[in-house]
Amino acid sequence: MSAHDKSTLFHKNLEWMRPHNPSLAERMKRWTGSPDVALSLSKTEKTVPVVRQISLHSRYDPEKEARQWFQNNTVDAASFIVFGLGFGYHLDVLLEHTTSSISVIEPSLDLFCHWASEVELSRYADRVHFIVGETAAKAVSLLQDTRQPVLSHPPSIRLHEAYFKAVEAGMEFDRLTAEHPLRVLVIPPIYGGSLPTARYCFDALEALGHRAYWADCDKMAQAFHAIKGFSANREHSEILSRKFLEFISEAVVARAAEVRPDLILALAQAPLDRETVKRLKALEVPIAFWFPEDFRTLTYWQEMASAYDYFFAFQRGEFPQRLKEAGNVGYYYLPQACHPAVHKKSGPAAGLEKFSAELSFMGAPYYNRTQSFVRLLDLPFKIWGEGWDPEGVYGASLQGNGKRVSTEEAVQIFNASRININLHSSTFHEGVNPNGDFVNPRTFEIAACEGFQLVDCREELPFLFDIENELPVYSSISELRELILHFQGNPEERRRYAAAARRRVLAEHTFEHRMRELLTHIFIDHLDRFKSTLADRETEWNDLVLNSAAGTSLESYLKPFKDCESFSLKTLKEAIEKGEGELSDPELLILMVDQVVE
Amino acid sequence: MRQAAAPENILMLNLTRMGDLIQSTPLLKGVREQYPAARITLLVGRDFYEFSKRLPCVDRTLVLDLRQFNDGRKGKIVNWVEIYKYFEQTLNPLRDEKFDLAFNLSHSKLSAFILSYLKIANIRGFRCNSRGERQTDHPWMQYFFTEPFNRDFNTFNLVDLFSRAGDLPDKPRSLEIRSAPEDTEKLQPLLQQYGIGDSEFLIGMQAGSSLKGRRWPPASFARLADQLISRHNARIVLLGVASESDIAGEIVQRMEFPDRVIDLTGKTGIDSLIGMVGRLDYLVTNDTGTMHIAAALDTPVAGLFFAHAHPHETGPYAPGHLIFQADIPCAPCSYGIECNDVVCVRKVSPELVFNMIGRHRRSGNWSLPENGEHLEGVRCFVTEFDRDHCLRMRRLNPAPLETRDLFAWAYRRLWLDTLNTEAPATRPVDGTVEFLRSSYRLPVPLETWQAWQALRRTGEELLALAERGVELAGSILTELAGPRPSHERLSRAGDRITALDDQISQVGLTRPEWKPITDLFNKRKENIDGTDVRQMANETRQCYRKMKLECEMLSRIIEEIRDRLGRQAAWGEDVSSMRMEVPGR
């Protein structure tokens, strides 16, 4: 093929890929080639990639080699996973001789792009799911089912041995946790923007079948605020606040000791100081921190960075390096998400009249917003949120007396507005931040509600959405105005965008997706330890319960509780209270026991 | 009778204390009379197994020994698994016996769980529903459940509640403890040891009680004992379990004539205790099991009821016993209260008790000392049976009839006339009026009737709510009878019923005089369970109808009492019944 033909085919493939996998498409778009992959021709005139002197296929007849490979790897399954793409000869044989659907995991984007310059990807559309250039954790989290049989492409394994081992570990972890849930202690902030995120993480962990435990830091909010106002002397007030934070830290340690978690997950602004994290480390479990905040605005991460084993953040670019300099080597990229149980499409009788709007914005009056939205004041524009000056220019647009908007109300607003404006905050830009990187929660939340939104362009956005078909973006307030005027007259187009965006977030950007990836990433490193914990629990279980309860109706009743932290009566009683239907014999007996113990 | 076939295998679950066991004896006897051929099994706790052998009409006694798990049960899983296994091993064979009738005479959740586990179809008393909540079908048991929350308005003794819950025929009943030759055999050595002759004036004192706050002070017992010794040459016998020896020691230590005291605390078994109580001339006691033994053996009791103890509920079940209770607004206090200044125990003076025992010894009747009608801070009751063969407490020192008491006695009439009766109807209030005249000071204070005027309007409000409930439940039934019942309409009606029930509860909470009715209404509604909407709507309608009837009848009863007592009293024209609208007239 000529270079021109290759380029044409590559771009055709890129466009085909965008709606299927925006992240991969965006990476393809940014691909600049690499000297690592050399292409040669086999004796049968087929392209054979060579990487670090490892030829990924036979230099004689790669197709014949692939057929032999297939014979040696006979599979009979509705779906399976292939480790290593190479130049796809083995994939073609599989497609030809089976009807199975296939997930291909290939760590090298470079190799994939070379391949995508020579083959038409659309021919794989129905049956192949490409997982390319992803982290091992992401690759595992993208698999529908980690119990599918795996077929390995040996040269690819040789080339990326560590990577595929990590993927295997991640898959094993995934399978293990399907049977043995993890115990995760979630430490939320006392208040603030990351508190809902913490709640969503908690819910998602539970929804994934794990046992999530909550440290009640948020219940301390009122006292925390009251203490701030306790003394007019600023110095005194600060000392008191610090003492109170120390106290909460102590409470968190107590909670952790009681829960005996497999993982501690702290959210941004969780009330933990370095000393507390150090004490939590005595539990010998990984301690992770998710920081879904702008590292440039909130800078306290610098002091805390080295304390945590894992540091999840929704920014890339220079941040990993900065974090490394601050002493943390556990960086991992984890964008925000939606929580479909909360962020959902309203039914027809949801009583949305109160929130209905042609054009709306919900959020706080950051500098760039106050500067920009004046341009929209001639439009039927409504603003919801706290902090806007009711006497100022936005007074007439301000809704609900400028009161704080609850999550439930926000969902109604997203549902009831024909056009939702989403402008990422900035304290110093006049309009759109041209260098904005992370994507805010609202982007995912509006999408999950099937609300239509216009969002300012962000570096990460095209990796997360097919912006051409799912999220119309603007890079200036003038563009925003034009888009508003355009979409006001095109309800059908709005509906199409909104529906497509919703499909995307539900398929890829929920908290369940994020938590699955986060856990996989952490436990790829800690798989052996987790297995040993499970073995310990098994022993404890056998000693304390099964031997003692053997032969009674309790024995089978307790089986589902095997992974509870202590098989305490309280746990059982709570489960009975949550249950439905007639009380069974064991349940009645447990309730009797509870009365005696009580 | 509520069920067609006579039961053959009956379980009596009584995991309570000695007093409660004795209080269940009229029910045991009544059940035996009703079902002479049935086998009656009694299930009791270990502590009272020995005593339970003295209960009449029991064919077999089984023990649930939970005492064995008392030690070191905190923390270790293995312990609760052991308890579980014990329950399973003990209850499974019982379940296999297929009892066809069971009585549960306790509010406790444990007993409700046990009975549900035993899967007995016909249960009098509490079992639990599918959600683990306690439930009972019998109207008197439903009343028993709500009564602790409305103690001011309850005048029934537990024995009568149990008898009525057993559907026993209306006739006089008495406690019974089976005598045994051992009673005398074990008593004689004691009498000899302490040189107690046949003619000795012997006073028993039970100064302990299960709860510390319910005890008359040792100093009061000591003072009373000294007076009885010095004026009547009495011998004092201190009774109680070993753990009460300290109290006995304190009494003795405070006395002027300790040599006339026989301290038997911790020294009596069941036999000698029964023998000794039967030998006593009087028993002065807090609310204890010993008091019920005395009542069963016809030993006159001077009962001291303090703190939570409620003489109407747990007073000695026999006529002719004397009861003291503090006459202060907080007496009796609610269960679970831990008072930090138990003033009630100081309201009853040793002199008063001494005086009344002396008068009784002379005349055979309980009477107040001279000028005792105006005793302050203390209620003196004597037990007697009413025309319905239910025990009641007649006040010896009459007090003004306050609204609370007016309602309490009107409720007594109401419940007897309505609960578990096929055709509820108000019977004449003659007995009630006669009792009130003897127990309260006339004329009735004007404030009581004024308060009634306002409360009657609350009753009318409640009645209107009940009527609204009947309509709403009816609308559900109409909707269900139609060709295409609308879910939306049904759900709207359901919401309206929920809102209405909240209003009903609120009336009870804000006007405690009506709360016994609203609580009973709620209790009945809690029993409505299942998935058959038609049946549930029918039952709901029935609940409203019952409440409506109870509101009407209570008002009518109070009006009649007012008319009857009013004719005796000089009270204003403005509250004459001629100018009042009385529901049902």
Chai-1 contact restraints between the chains, C-beta under 6 A:
chainA,res_idxA,chainB,res_idxB,connection_type,confidence,min_distance_angstrom,max_distance_angstrom,comment,restraint_id
A,L544,B,I77,contact,1.0,0.0,6.0,A-B,restraint_1
A,L544,B,V78,contact,1.0,0.0,6.0,A-B,restraint_2
A,S548,B,V78,contact,1.0,0.0,6.0,A-B,restraint_3
A,S548,B,V81,contact,1.0,0.0,6.0,A-B,restraint_4
A,A549,B,V81,contact,1.0,0.0,6.0,A-B,restraint_5
A,T552,B,K85,contact,1.0,0.0,6.0,A-B,restraint_6
A,T552,B,E88,contact,1.0,0.0,6.0,A-B,restraint_7
A,L554,B,Y84,contact,1.0,0.0,6.0,A-B,restraint_8
A,F567,B,I77,contact,1.0,0.0,6.0,A-B,restraint_9
A,L569,B,W80,contact,1.0,0.0,6.0,A-B,restraint_10
A,E582,B,S130,contact,1.0,0.0,6.0,A-B,restraint_11
A,L583,B,G132,contact,1.0,0.0,6.0,A-B,restraint_12
A,L588,B,F113,contact,1.0,0.0,6.0,A-B,restraint_13
A,L588,B,S116,contact,1.0,0.0,6.0,A-B,restraint_14
A,L588,B,Y117,contact,1.0,0.0,6.0,A-B,restraint_15
A,L589,B,Y84,contact,1.0,0.0,6.0,A-B,restraint_16
A,L589,B,F87,contact,1.0,0.0,6.0,A-B,restraint_17
A,L589,B,E88,contact,1.0,0.0,6.0,A-B,restraint_18
A,L591,B,F113,contact,1.0,0.0,6.0,A-B,restraint_19
A,L591,B,G132,contact,1.0,0.0,6.0,A-B,restraint_20
A,M592,B,F87,contact,1.0,0.0,6.0,A-B,restraint_21
A,M592,B,L110,contact,1.0,0.0,6.0,A-B,restraint_22
A,M592,B,F113,contact,1.0,0.0,6.0,A-B,restraint_23
A,V593,B,W80,contact,1.0,0.0,6.0,A-B,restraint_24
A,V593,B,I83,contact,1.0,0.0,6.0,A-B,restraint_25
A,V593,B,Y84,contact,1.0,0.0,6.0,A-B,restraint_26
A,Q595,B,K109,contact,1.0,0.0,6.0,A-B,restraint_27
A,Q595,B,L110,contact,1.0,0.0,6.0,A-B,restraint_28
A,V596,B,L66,contact,1.0,0.0,6.0,A-B,restraint_29
A,V596,B,I83,contact,1.0,0.0,6.0,A-B,restraint_30
A,V597,B,R73,contact,1.0,0.0,6.0,A-B,restraint_31
A,V597,B,W80,contact,1.0,0.0,6.0,A-B,restraint_32
